Every structure is written in C-alpha cells, then in structure tokens.
Amino acid sequence: MSISLQKGQKVSLTKENAGLSSVLIGLGWDEAKRMRGGFFSPKPQPIDCDASALLLRGGRLIEQADIVYFGNLSHKTGTVRHMGDNLTGAGEGDDEQIIVDLDQLPAEYDRIVIVVNIYEANQRNQHFGMIENAFIRLVDGKTNQEMCKYNLSENYTGMTAMIFGEVYRHNGEWKFNAIGQATNDPGLSSLVNRYR
C-alpha cells in the first residue's frame, strides 16, 4: 500500500519492502490552466521541466559525472538511469522517470537528491507558480508497486527550481525524504552548487 507523504516526512523504503533492490522514481507535473488575455494575446510557451539526480558522496556533489539528467542519461556506474526528457509535461502519469539500482550503487554514494528545474525559466518568464499537480513517487522496481508519493501543493510563484526529495542510506537501510523546497536558481548549474 502506498504512503502519502507530507513535506519534510521521512520514510523507510527497505523496512516495509523486504528485498528491495531497485526503485523507479516518477516525477510529474501539469501546466496550470490560465485565462486567455484575448484574441491578440501571445500563445504561452510550453513549460519544459527537467528532472535530475545528484549522486552525493559524504553529502556533497564531488564531480560533474555524478549528475544524471537529460544530457547524461546514465551514471558512470550504470546504477542510476534517466529515462528521457519530456519537453511539455503533457499527459497523465509520470512525466520523467529515474531508475536507481540500490543494490549495485557503490557504498561511497550515500544520498541521491532529485531536483527539477524549468528549462530557460528566466528567458521564457516561467516559474513553478505556472505548474500544478507536481508530485514525486517511488515504485518498487521488482514488484511495480508504488511505495510512497509526495504531492507538492504549496504556492511556488516566482520559483524556477525545486528540490523534490532524496533517497538516502541510513543505518544500513534506504530511506526517502520528501523535501519540496523551491528555489530561484535559474538553471541546473546553479542548483547543483548548493551541494558542492
């Protein structure tokens, strides 16, 4: 049975899911419905959100190769894989997915932070206030059963990036932390500097 999480809530992934070896991290969002400003108003550009996984060692991002995103779909260890970029967020279900092989992830990696930023947010004058129904969910890679889901429901007007959550090791078990922290970082490069 899936657990519905609140902001800041932590949950054990391995305690309730014996033998958990891999997780699918699904992220989703929809463009908020907007009132049209009349016949001559410009058509809004689709909002392109990009999900990324930051693999931390000792709580820090050590090298560029530890960022898995649309430009680097697979970590050098092969244990974290991005399933591809969705340019609009249109449609039902997950918009982007990241698969993590927990069993095979080298021990020096203690934390995987999942972030989402709006591509060219400042140039396109876009922000997370224009997005609704944002969520992150974790699915058991073996059974395909959803373990937990966190719906981000705050007002994020003016914010251009989001730290959705993190999967981390603690006392020999894997846990998930529902973070939901919005930032005004203009892109991935400035967002990752928070972890260097």
N, C-alpha and C positions, 0 to 999 in steps of 0.2 A: 504494500500500500504506500502511495506517495505521500510525503510530508510536505505541507505548505509552510514555507518559511517566512519569517518576518526579518526586517532589516537588522543586521548585526547578530542574527541567530547562527549558532554553530551546531552541526550535526555530524555524528559518526557515520561514515559510509560503510565501513567494514564490520561494525558490530552487528547490524541488522541484516547484513548481506554476506554471509559466510562464503568464502571462496571468491570474493570479488577480485577480478583480475584486470578488468578494463572498464572505463566509463566513457559514455558519449555525452559530451556537454553540448546541449542545444540552446541556441540563443534566438530570440525572436523579437520583432517589433513591427509596428504598423505606422504609416504616415497618418497623423491626425487629420480628421476631416476639417477643411477650412471653408469659410464662407467666401464665395467669389466676390470680387470688388466691382463687378460689372463686366460688360461685353469687352471693353478695351483693356482690362487689367491683364498683366502678363501671366502666362501659364507658369505655375510653380515648377521648379526642377525637382525630379525625384530625389529623395534623401538616401544617399549611399552610406550606410553604416558598415564599418569594418571591424570584425571581431579578431582579437589577437590573444595568444597565450604567451605569457612571460615566464620562463623557467628560471627560478631563483635558486641560488646556492648560498646557504647561510643568510637567507632573507634578502639577498642582493642579486641584481642582474649583472653578471660578470662580463658577458660578451654578446655582441650583436647576433651571433648564431643561435643564441638562446631565445630568440623571438620568433614565434611561429605565427605567420599572418599570410595575407593573400600573395605577398611577394616571396615567401619562403614557406611553402605548404607542409614541409616535413622537417622535424628536428633532426639534427645530425645523428642522433641515436636511433631514430625511427620510432621512438616511443610516443611522440605527440604529433598528430597529423591534422591539418586543417583541411576540411572537405570542399573548400572553394568559396569564392566571393559571390555574394548576392548583391546586385547593384541597386535594388529598389526596395527590398523588404516586402514586396507584394506577395500575396498568397497566404495560405494557412500554415500553421505549424512552425517548425524551426526555419529560420532564415539562413543561419550559418551553423555549422557543427564542427566540433573539435573532438577527436578521439584520443584518449590517453590510456596507454598500456601501463597500468600501475605496477604490475609485477616486474616488468622489464626496465622501468625507469631507474637509472643509476642512483645509488644511495645519496650522492652528493647533492642531488636536487631535492630540496625539502618543501618547495612551495610552487604552485602553478597559479599565477594570477591571470584572471580572464578580464580583459578590457575591451571596450568598444568605443571607437571614435567616429565622428562624422567626417567623411572624406571631403576635403576642401570646405570645411564648415564656414570659415570666415569669408572666403571668396564668394561663396554662394549665399551668405547671410542666413545660415541654417543653425538650429540648435535643438537640444533634446526636448524642449517645450513643444516642438512640432511633431513629436513622436508619442504614440500611446501603445498600450498593451505590451510593454517591454518585459521580457522575462528571461531567466536562465533556469535550465533544468538539467538534472543529472540522471542518466539512464544506465542501468547495468548492461555492459557490453555483451554479456553472455546470455542473459535471460530476456533482454529488451524491455525490462520492467522499469518504469520511472521510479526513482528513489526519492527525489525531492525536487521542489520547484519554488522559485522565488520570483514573485511578480513585483516589479518596480513601479510603485504607484504615486510617488511624490511629484510635485511640480518642478521640472528641471529647466524652466525657461532661462535662456541665456547660456546654458551649459553645453559644451561641444564634445565632451568625452565622459566616459563612465567606467568606473571600476565596478564590474558586476559582482564578482566573487572570487574566491580562491579555494583550490583543493590543496591540502597540506598534510604532511606527516606529523603525527604527534604520538609519542609513546608507542610506536610500533603499529599504529592504525592510521587509516586515511580518514580525513575529516573535510567538511565543506563549510566555508564561512560566507554567508550572504552579506556582502558589503554594501552595494548600492550607493557608492559615493560618486557624485557628479563633480566634474572639474571643468575649468575653462581652457584646458590645454588645446591649442589649435590643431594638433595632429599627434600621431603616434610617437614621433621622435621626442617631443617634449613630455609626453605622458610617461614614457619609459624612464626618463631622467629621475622620476620620483623613486625609482628602485635601484639606482646606481650607487 
